[in-house]
């Protein structure tokens, strides 16, 4: 469980350019923290609420920040709302951890010569291979999986790692297996709650993006229509 968040971050990087290949990584990292805190006996899921049982320092900066946010809430947060509100720059915090450990190196550049962007060069291929091997073991499994495998495979599916790691028609069965794991019923409440919360958060994010695009299109069409009306009938006469 200790490397769950870092493994998700590593597999989210596109091999061709070292850029993050999914916009959903933050949700997966939040889900990984929920699972890890539950596995450590720091939190539990009671009637769809995250209940903190031990808020003392864990020795992990990100888990401590996660605990602090739970404790600071007016009442125990629901997994869906907590996971659906990733901390600011959470993904960069995990990439910073991987940089400090010597696994990655940040490469800074600019898009169109204007907008700063970061990519990540792998300095420790063995570390990445270990994460990939663990994910492969889950995707190629059959039958039951343990809580750690369920968390890795389920969270990975929820943030789109199936399509990123196993693209193409030939890998359809591997992606389907991850989906099955994500939809499974797990005795470890936190695993099921985290996977469901990440899936709900990503679905909400996609829905919000679609809504925003539709509104923008409608507004743009309206503005265009008003402009056409103001231009007189000459434009229509040209058809």
N, C-alpha and C positions, 0 to 999 in steps of 0.2 A: 504493500500500500504506500510506502514512503515515497516511491518514485512515480506514483500515478499521474500527478499533475505534470511533472516534467516529461514523462513519456508521451502524454497527449500533445504537449507543446512541440516535441521533437517530430512526431509523426505529422503534425500540421504543416510542417515546412515542405515546400515544393522542392524536390531534388534539383530541378533544372535551374532555379534562380535563387533558392534560399529564402523566398518570400513566404509569408503565411498564406496558405491556400484555402482557408475557411474564415468567414466573418463570425463564426459561432464559437471560436476558441474560448472566449471569456466565460461563456456559460458552462462549458465543459470543465474549466478550471475551478469554477465555483462548486460544481457538482463533485469534483474530486476532493475538494476540501471538506465538504459535508460528509462524504464517505469516510475520509481519513479521521475526522474528528469523532465520528460515531465508532469507528473501529478501535480508537484509542480510549473509548469510554468517556469522552468529554461531552458528548451530546446524545440525545435520543429523539426519536420522532414519536410524539404522543398526540393522538387525535389530530393529525396533520399539522402539528406545530413543532418547531425545533426547540427543544428544551435543553438548556445548558446545565450540566450537572457539575462541571469543574472548569472554571475559567482561569485557573492558574497558568502561568507561562508554559508553553510546550517546548520551547527551544527552537521553534520554526517560525520565522518572521511572518510568513503568509498565514499560517494557521492561527497565530496569535492575533493577526489583524481580522481574520474571519471570526474568531471568538468575540473580539471586542465589538464588532458590528452587530453580532447577535445579542450581546448583553445590552448594548446601547438602544436596542429597539424598545418601543413603548410596551409591547407585549411580545411573547415568543412569536417569531415570524413563521409564516408558512414556507415550506421548501420552495414552492413555485415562485413566490415573491422574492425570496432571498437569493435564490439562484438566478432569477431573472434580472437582478440588479448588480452586475459585476462591479467590483471596485475599480476606480479609475486607474488605468495603465496596468491592470492586472497581468495581461499577457507579457508586457515588458518586464515585469518583476520576475516572472519565471524564466524568460530568456536571459535576464541578468544573472540569475542563479546558475544557469547552464554556462554562461560566459565565465563566471567566477570559477567554476569547477574545471574549466579548460575544455569543455565539450564544444562550445561554439565561439565564434568571433563575429562581432557586429561589423557590418560593412555599410557605411552610409553613402547615400547618393541623392540624386534629384531626378524627379520625373519632369520631363519637358524643360529641364534646366531651371525649374522654379521651385517645385514642391519637394521638401525633404522626405526621404523614404529610407527605411532600413531593410537590409537583408542579412541573412545569417549564414556564415561559412562554417562547415563542420570541421572541427579540428580533431575530434575523437570519433572516427567512424565505428569503432567497436561499441561505443556507448549507444549510438544510434541503432546499430545492428541488434543489440540486446533488446531495445524497445520494440523493434520490428519483429524480432523472434517471438516475444511475448504476445504481441498482437496477432501474429500468424497462428500461434498455438490456439488462441481463442477462436479465430475465424475458421480454422480447420478442425475444430473439435466436433464431437458428436455426443449426444447425451447431456448429462448434467455438467455444470461448471461450478467452481467455487465462487465465493463472494468477490474475491479480488478479480478473477477473470470476468465475472458478470459486470463489475464496475467498469473495467477497462473496455470490454467489448461494447457494453451498452452505452456508455458515455461517448465512446468513439463513433458509434453509429449515429447518435443524436446530433453530433456536431459535424457530420459529413465526412469522417475519415474513411468510411467504406469506399466512397467514390474517389477519394484522393489517393488512397493506398492501393486499392484494387479496381482500377478503371477498366472499362471495356466489357464486352459481352462474355468473354471467357472467364471473367471473375464474378459473374452474376451469383453463383452459388455461395461464394464467400461473403458477398454483401448481404445476401438473404440470411445467412447464418447469423451475422451480427444483428440483423433486424429481429430475428427470432429471440436472441439473447436479450435484446433491449425490451422486448415485449413480455419476457418471462415473469413469473411470480417468484419473488425471492424472500426467503425466510428472514434475511437481514433487512429490516425495514428501511434503513438508510440507503441501501443500494437501490431498491425499487423506487424510493421517494426521489433520490437524486436523479436517476435516469428519467423518470417521469417529469420532474421539474425542468430538467434541461430540454427535454423534447418539447414541453409546453412553452418554454421561453423562446426556443428557436422558431417554433411555429408562430408564436406571437410576433417575433421580429420579422419574419418573412411576410406575415399578414400586414404588419405596419408598413413595410417597405412597398408592398403592392398597393396599399391604400394611398400612400404618399405619391406613388407614381401615377395612379389613376387621377388623384386630385390635381396633380401638376398638369396632366394631360388635359383634363377638363378645363382648368383655369386657362391653360394656353390656348385651347380651342375657343374659349369664350372671348379672350382678349383678341384673338385673330378675327373672330366674328364681328366684334365691335369695330375693329379697325376696318373690316371690309364694308360694314354698313356706313361708316363715316366717309368712305371713299366714293360714295355715290354709285350710280348704276352702271357707270362706264365699264367697271370690271366685269360685271355679269354680261354686259352686251358683247364682250369680246369672245364669249363661248359660242 
